[in-house]
């Protein structure tokens, strides 16, 4: 057992109002689970062998849940993708997973393109340190679409540099309703937890334009129907209004990016019960990325002109807003909390952002045993310096994050009185830059 005693402020992840905030709280952790959350009791009788951490100067939150990650990307420039596709790619992925957990405070993530069931298994069996994962494996795209990075000099059988097919990962590029159905079946057989597709072109892909079409309605319908038949939810990359509408009309559960979403699209999504994952940080961050192709730079400008308005429409329309980082540029992994900051900048109240990264996110990605600091839940917690005010200013986690617990295991070694983590937990934290 571990006792986190007299936590100054605790956000429990249950909602976006002050009812989810508690003061002077004791949290008892046993066998990787939260056994009790109760008002601080100085008179508590404690056995000599039970470690107690004085948290009177701490803020506690649930571990973050990132609903849009890519652990096999360390940049979208050609050299970055070549490095990830080389034999050293798995080692880079290991570093990404480690910094995402230990520096970024992410205890659960949804990888929506790139991660394989093998990578997920390596985390589960303790070979690699990182967040637990829900994986889509592929990001389904049509020929010439968002996942098609074969370049203008393509030839027969050339692989896309983005998420190339290999063991445990079919090709993301697919055309025609029946081929789409087959590909969903392949992805499901490879161990996917959800299906990801593109219903509109993308910003970072050089060969398409935002106003163009990606899949046809028949292809999207086939993908969603096949996913439903296998009990899998569907997330859609969708910037354009037409792409958002196609996604909603044909059964997508979560709309990602939402750059051009307006009142009509919000109303459609609300009636269909869709969630949205705006990825606000990457939209703003892309303005400062150097070396992008001119066609990509133009699309970056287009989405930045409208994205904040889209988030405002989604919020005012009552849509459930999830937190997703989309960390595809160098230096983003391990700073996942910056997505909360970006969403607050776009108009969300701080606790709305926190809820979208904790309790709400857990429910929507079907990981119902985490996301809250409540009895019976996994002991996934963050402890931050109270003076850093991370609940109002999550960007302060850069210096304010003290300890990260995943399943009750502390990964940063901040408290000497806690049991030492296994040696493989204690390797140096190499920030991915």
Secondary structure, DSSP 8 states (H G I E B T S, - for coil): -EEEEEEEEEE-SS-SSGGGEEEEEEEEEETTEEEEEEE--TT----TTSEEEE-TTEEEEE-EEEEEE-TT-S-SSHHHHHHHTSTTHHHHHHHHHHHHHHTT-EEEEEE-SS--HHHHHHHHTTSS-S-EEEE----BB-TTSTT----TT--TT---SSS--BTTB--SB--SHHHHHHHHHHHHHTT-SEEEEESB--SS-TT--TTSB-S-HHHHHHHHHHHHHTT-EEEEEE-SHHHHHHHHHTT-SEEEE-TT--HHHHHHHHHHT-EEE--HHHHHHGGG-SS--HHHHHHHHHHHHHHHHHHHHHHHTT-EE-------STT-TT-TTHHHHHHHHTT--HHHHHHHTTHHHHHHTT-TTSSS-STTSB--EEEEEGGG-TTT-GGGHHHHEEEEEETTEESS---TTS----GGG-S------
